[in-house]
Amino acid sequence: MQKEPEVKQPSVEEQREYLSLYDNTPTVVSVLGTKKKYKIYWIKNVQIEYLTRLLIRKGDTDDKDVEKDAFDKILEDTKIGCKAAAISVLNGYWKLKFYYWFLWRWMYYIRQYDNAQLQPLLEEMKKKIPLTQFLMLTMCLTGVKGSLMSMRTEEVERIVHEHVSVQEAQTEKSDNG
């Protein structure tokens, strides 16, 4: 028989993180080597969609541009870092819609941030994704999909019969031993 899990009260740090998520409080992160600071809020769904599109488009270009040299690849990665940083700073659909095109170009062409300078922004963005809730929801919805294969009654009976026979064999061994 399985032992029932013990329920513990959340720690003070876990309570602070929950309230931060609930209130959408920002974390102020500075760009390395500059005095510029950005506020990173909890990541919303539209930001995850923008990031997904950005990474998928980057993956598509990798296959086609085999002839690119190392310098062009480094520049492309820096451009993607600036785009991801702009997505993490702009919190909300309308801000992304109107300011994204300007902000990533500002970071890349004008300010010329490199990957090392943007690393604290991107690390904080990664922390601000409510991943646990996303994964739990995904696991719960997996069983609801209509496209999953179902087992026939014979297959279920065979699996149950195998489990019963294994349990009976184990109980016989424990009784004899």
Secondary structure, 3 states (H helix, E strand, C coil): CCCCCCCCCCCHHHHHHHHHHHHCCCEEEECCCCCCEEEECCCCHHHHHHHHHHHHHHHHHHHHCCCCCHHHHHHHHHHHHHHHHHHHHCCCHHHHHHHHHHHHHHHHHHCCCCHHHHHHHHHHHHHCCCHHHHHHHHHHHHCCCCCCCCCCHHHHHHHHHHHHHHHHHHHHHHHHC
